[in-house]
Structures are given as C-alpha cells and as structure tokens.
C-alpha cells in the first residue's frame, strides 16, 4: 500500500475546522443568483497563459509532475502551484474570495464547498464534466443548492481495519461479520480473549470520541436508512428512529467495554495490538505500512458493517475554479486533465490517495492491492454531509454531544433532544 504525503492530511481535508464561517459568508460577494448557477464554458483548443493554483498541505510532487505533463501538452500555458498549509487554508480562501483576489483554481476540502459556493466564490461546473465518471457520493460533495461548483479529485472514506492475528485467535474465520448484529457479536467474541488468547489486547475496538467523531457516527444513521437533515423541507431530523438506533449502537459499544472512551491514539493502539479493530481512512493503512511493515501480513480491511443498508461518508477534496479567476479557461482545462481517469490513477499510485473517478481504480495499481478493495466497495455507497453553510457548527455540536454520551454524562434521549434543539437553533445558513 502506498503512503500519503502527510499522516493526517486526508482527515484534515475532510473536516478541517471552518473558523469564522458566518463572518466570511456575510461579506465581499453578492448572493448567488440564476446567472451564477450557469455552467462555465470551456473553449476548444489548447490552454494558454499563466495558470495559478493553490494546493493544500505539503508541496505535492505528484501534482507538480502532472502539471509539467499538462504544460508539455499545452506549450503556451505556465502552471504555478502554491502549497497552502491546511491549518491556514480556510481563512486564506475565504479572505481571498471576499476580496475578489483569488488564484484561478484550488484544491478545496469537501466540507468547505457549500460555504464557499454560498459566498459566490466558484464558477459552476461545465456540463462537459459527467457525474457518472465519479463515485456518486464524491460528486455530491461538489454541490450546493443542487448545482455543482467543482469536480471531485481525492476521495476519502473510512473502512474497518482488523488485526487478523487477533481475530483468528478469537476463533473468527476471515473477516468479522458485515452486518451490525453480527459485527457486534464478533466484537464481544474478540473482547472475551483480551489478556487470554490475546495477551496485549485491551479492547475489541476503539470508537473516536470528541473532535471529528461525527465523521464515523453519521454513517451509522444512514446505515439505518435515515438522515439528520431533510433537504426538501430544510429541517433537521435528529429526532428520528434512525438517529436513536445510531446513538444506541455507538454508546452501547462503549458501555459494554468493547471500546475505551479515552482519546489515546487509535492507530498506535491498533499497531501495538491493544485493540483488534478500528474504523479509519486510507492514510491509516499507509502509515501502518510505513511504521510497522512487519505487520503487513497481520491486518486486513473490510467495508463498514451495514444496518438496513450499506453506507459510508464521502470526504476528501475537490477542484474548484474561482469566480474571479483571471484565466478560467485554462483552469477548467487543467481540472479536466487532472480528473481524467488515467491521470488520476497516476496521481493515486504516486500518493496513496483514493481517486474519485471510478475508472481510475482499474487504470492504476489500486485494484491489485487486496487491502484497498474495501475502500472501492465503500466508495460506491458513500454519501456527502448536508450541503449547508452551517455544517461545521452542526458537526461540532455532534462531536460535543457524542463525547457526553461516551463519558456517560448524558443519555441517548438527552443527546438526541439536544442535537435536534441546537441544530434547529443554528439553522442552515444561506
């Protein structure tokens, strides 16, 4: 398995804190209009002129390599890529949009798309980009009020990692069960071997508590066939049976001692054999291979257990062209180039990131790695979080309430009531 450029980058892409969102969305740009929703046009012929792009995180050698390839195919264009640290990216982007002083294009964390589209920051995606090329959940991360304002680039979702040496000693043949009831039974079976057949083992699994726990809890609601938000009525639905079941499942695993409620490092605990399973994204596998290659034969992945249906969270990052781009035509041509399945497969092979285009998985080397099969299966059933400008505030509220639940400071009923009340009070923004 390939490793990522940064150990925490994918999770940062999916859920970096959206600070000062209301302030940023309230200034600088006019409200969105029918004109703003008209798809951008791409001219025929080759790209020309200077093209300025912001990427996020560390300098990206694989992206630079693709830019050079694009320049060779378009001799009259010059691509300038500037790396922006993730912890500064949100404020830098919103400030640039508000001031009308943006680059031509940028990598955008998927949970920022709705907020920045509401600022009238992006051009609507040209019709030549076909949604069917991409995993459905990833395409949905680009949408705001049913209009796409970008193109998926890096996909991300979480799967179950399990230590095969630990599960085998627990008498589980192959992967743990793929449904809620069966998986929970297997967790209890694993837990029964703690300190016995598995001397180091302390807990069967480890649920995330506090910051970013919403990433791993929200799919539980979808797996029960429900949701936390009804886009047709613009109302939150935390007071639903699916949410009740998701909260009960989450809290039950901790109450039964199958998971600790502390904030110790999940990946390190998994590597050390202190836990038998965990739910995480692709970067965890890359880091495991990098830090503990001797364990490569002792862990495997599987899709998330299903409830009444299979579901997962679509995270990652998208490519967007700014409303104030000086060279939008070249920018959209570069987006087209970068998201071509073959080029995206090349990028995925070089970085270990998950390509958002379906065909890229058979173009590159990812489908040759059995540990990646679970990610491909999971991406086929992912969903995007609600495309509302207040999402980060809602997500922070979920994190806070799940932490209370994990520490036994609130009941399922209390958490459910608080989530519905607070989300309704926060509202949906613009």
N, C-alpha and C positions, 0 to 999 in steps of 0.2 A: 504494500500500500504506500502511496506517495504521502509525504508530509506537507502540511500547509506552510505558507510563508510566515505565519505568526501563530503562536499557540492558542491565542484567544480570539483571533480575528473573525472567525465565522460567527461566533455568538455576538461579537460586537456589532457586526453587520446587521444581524437580525434584530438587535434590541438595544443599541446604544441610546443613552438617556437623551430625550428630546427636551432640553432645557429651554426655558423662556419661549415656549411654543406660542402661547397666546399673544405675547408681545410681538413676536416676529410675524405672525399671520395678520396682525392688525395694522401693518404699515407698509408703505412703499409701493405696493402693486394694487391695481384695480381688481375688483371682484371678478370671478370667472364669468364668461358670457358665452353665447352660442358661437361667436367668432373664435373664441379661444379653444373651443372644442373641435374646430375644423381640423382634420388631419393635415399635417405638414406635407409638403410636396418635395420629391427628390428628382432632380434633373437627370437627364441621360448624360452619358459621357463620364469622364474621369474626374476625380476630386482635384481641386486646385486651392492654392493659397495656404495661409497659416491656420492650423487647427490646434486649439488649446483644450486640453482635457485634464481634469482632476481625477486622480485615483486615490484610494483610501488606504491608510496603513503604511507599511514599509514600501520603499521603492520596489516596483514589480518588474523584475527582469523578463518574465514571460510575456507580460503586456508590452513592454518595450520591444521585444523581439517581434511580436505581431505587428506593432506599429511600423517597424522597419520593412516588414514584408508588404504592408499596405503602401508605404512610400515607393517601394520598387514597382508596384503595380500602378501607382499614380505618381509619376515623376514630378509633377508640378505641385505636389502638396508637401507640407512640412508639418509633422505631428510633434507637438510639445506636450509631454505628460508630466504633471507636477503631483508628487505624493503629498497627501494631507493626512496628518495623524488623526486616527479615529476620534480621540477624545476632544479634538478641536473642530472636527468636520461639521457637525450640525450647526454650530454658531457661525462658522465661516460661510457655509452655504446659505443660511437664512439671511445673513447680513448682505451677502453679495446679491441675492435675489431682491431684497428690499431696496438696495441702492441702484439696481439695474446695471451692476458691474460684475457680470459673471463670465466664466470661461465659455467655450462653445458647448461643452458637454462634461458629464461627470458620472462617476460611479455613485449610486445613491443607495444607502441602506433601505431595505424594502419597507421597514416600518416608518420611514420618513416620507414616502412617496405621496400619500394623501395630504399630509400637512403642506408640503411644498407645492403640490399641484393646486391646492386651495389658495396659495399665495400668488397664483398665476405665474409660477416660476418656470414651467416647462411648456414646450410645444407638444401638441397632441401627436401621437404616433402615426406615421404614414400608413396608409391602407395596404401598402406592399408587404408589411410585416404580418404574417399569418399566425393567429393564435394557436393553430393546430400544430405548429412546429415545436411548441414548448409544452412542458407539463402544465396542465390546467391551473393548478394552484399557484405556480410561479407566474403565469400570465396575469392572474388576478391581483398579484401584488403591485402591478403597474397601474391599476385602475382607480379612478376617483370619479364618483357620480357616473359610473358606467362608461367612462371614456378612458382609454389607455394613454398614459403620458410617458411611456418609456418602454424598454424591451428587456426581458429577463436576461441576465448574464450568468451570475453564480447562483446556483440553487443551494439550499440547505434545508435539512430536516433531521429529526432525531430518530434513532432506532434503539433496540435493546442490544447491548453488549453482554455476553455471558462468558464466564470462565468455564471452559469445557472440562478442565481437571476437577473443578469443584462440583459441577452438575453431575459428572459421571460418578463421583464418589457418593453423591446423594441418590444414585440409582436412576437418574433421568437419562434416557437414551436419546441422543440427538438434541435438538433444540427444545427449550421449555414450550409448554402449550401456547397456542396462538390466540386464545380467547381469554377474557377476563377471569372467568371462573377457574379454568384450567391453569392459567398462569399464577393466580393467587395460590392455588393448591400446590403448585411446584415451588413457589417461594417458601411456603411453610415446610415442605419437604427438605429444601435446602437448609432452612433455618435449624431444623432438627439435627443437622450434622455439625453445627457450629461447635468447635472445640473438641469434637469427637473424630469423625472421619476426616473432617477438615479442621485441623488444629488452629490455624490462624484466623479462621472465619469468625466474624462477629455478627454480621447481619446479612440476610439473603440479598438485600438490595439497598439502595440509598436514594431516596427522593430528594430533590432540591427543595430547600426551604428559603424563604425570604427573596432577595433580589433575583429577578428573572425566573422565578418558579412558574410564572404564568405560561412560559414557553412550553412547559412539559405538562401543565394541568389542562390547558384549553383543549387539546386534542381528546381528552377524556370525555368532555361534553359532546364533541362531535361524534365520538365513537358510540354514544348513546342515541344518536340521531337528532340531537338538539343543537341549540346555539345560545349564545349570550346576547345576541343582538338581531333584531328583525329589521332588515334594510327597507322593507316595504312600508312599515309603519314608523320607522326611525325610533323604535323603542327598545330598551334593554329587556332581556328575558332571563335574568339571573334567578327569577322566582319560578323556575320550571323544573319538572321531574328529572330532566337530563342533568341539570346542574346539581340537583340534590344527590343523584347517584354518583356523579363525578367527585363531589366533595366527600361523600361517604367512602368511596373507594380509596381516595387519597389519604384521608385521615385514618381509615381502618388499617392500612399497611403500617403506619407509624404506631398506632395504638397496640397492634398485635406484636410489636417488637421486631417486625421484619425489616424495618429501616430505622436508622437513627434520626433524630430531629436536629442534629447539630449541623454546623457549616464547614466541616472538615472537607478536604479536597476529595471529591468523588473519584477522579481519575487515579489519584495516588493510592486511594484505598483499594480500588479495583486492581491496580498493578501489584499491590502488596498482598492481595488475597484476603483482605479484611471484609470485602463484600463480594458476592457472587455474580451480581448483575447490576447494570446501571443503564439509564436512558441518556444518550448524548448524541451529538452531531458527528460529522465526519472527521473533524480535527482531532477528536479523542483517539481514533484509530491511528491516525498519522503520528501523533505524539507517543502512543504506545509502542509503535514500531521503532520510532527514533530512540526512545528512552529505555525500552526493555525488549530488544529484538529476540531475546531468549524465550519470551512468552508468545511469540507469533503463532506457535502451534497449540497454544492453550487458551485461545479466545476466539470467539466467532460472533457474528451478528445475526439478528432476526428482525423482521418488521414488528411494530408495536402490536401488542395483543388487541384484538378487536372486541367491541361490545356487541351492539346490534349491527354494527358495520365497521369497516376499517377506515381510519382517518389519521392524519398527521398534520403538523404545522409546516406551512411553506414560509421559509425565511430566505436569507441570502441578500443579494444586491442586484440592482437593475441599472441599466444605462439610460440616461435621460439627456435630451438636448434642451438647452435653456431658451426661454422666450427671447432673451436679449443676446443670443448668440450672434457673433459677428460673422461667422462662417457656418451657418446651419446646414447648408447643402453638403459640405464636406463632412460635417459631424454625423449626419444621418448615414452617409455612405460608409463611414468608419464603423458606426453601430451595426450596419448591415454586414460588414466584413467580419467584425468580431463575433457576431452571433451566428455566422454560417456554421453549420454543424461540424464541418471538418476543422475549422479554425478553433471552435470552442472545445472540440475534443483534444486538440493540440495543447490548448491552454490548461485543460483539466489534467492531462497527463503530466504536464510540467509542474503544476502547483499542488495537485491533490484535491483541488476544489471540485465540486459537483457541477457538471454542465447543466444548464437549464433547458437545453434543447434535447428532445427525445432521441433523435438520430445520433447525437454525439456519443451516446453510450455504446453504440455498435461501431462507430467510426474509430474510437480510440481504444485504449487498453483497459478501461474500467470494467467492461463486461468479462474480462479474462480473470478478474480477481473475485473469488467466491465471497470474500468479506464485504464486497461492495453491492452484491445482489440485493441485500435487504434495503439499501438506500434507493436503488432503482425502483423496487416494488413500492416502497413508501412514497416516493415522489409522485407515483401515479394516483395516489389517493389523498394528497395534501390539500389543505385549504389555507387561504390567506386570512389574517385577522381582519376585523371590520375596518373598512376604508373610511375612517372618520378622523378628523383633525385632532381630536382629544384622546386618541388611542393611548398614548403613553401615560396619561393621567389615569385612565382606566386600568392599564396594565400595572401601574404602581399600586393601585388600590387592591387589585387581585393579589399581588405579592404580599402586601401587608396583612390581608385577611387570611391568606394561606399560612402565613407564619404564626398567627394567633391560633389557628386550627392545629398546626403541628405541635405547638407548645401547650396545647390543652387550655388555652386562655379564652376560647370561645367554642361554642357548639356548631355543628353543621347548620342548624336552623338560624342561629345568630349570624353566622358568616354570610349565609345566603341572603338574609334580610338586609344586612349592612351593604353587601355588594349591590343589591338592587337599588337601595336608597341612595348610596353615594354615586353610583353610575348615573342614575336619573338626575341627580343634582349637578353633576359635572356636565352632562349633556353631550351633544355630538359635534359642537363647534359649527363651523361654516358649512 
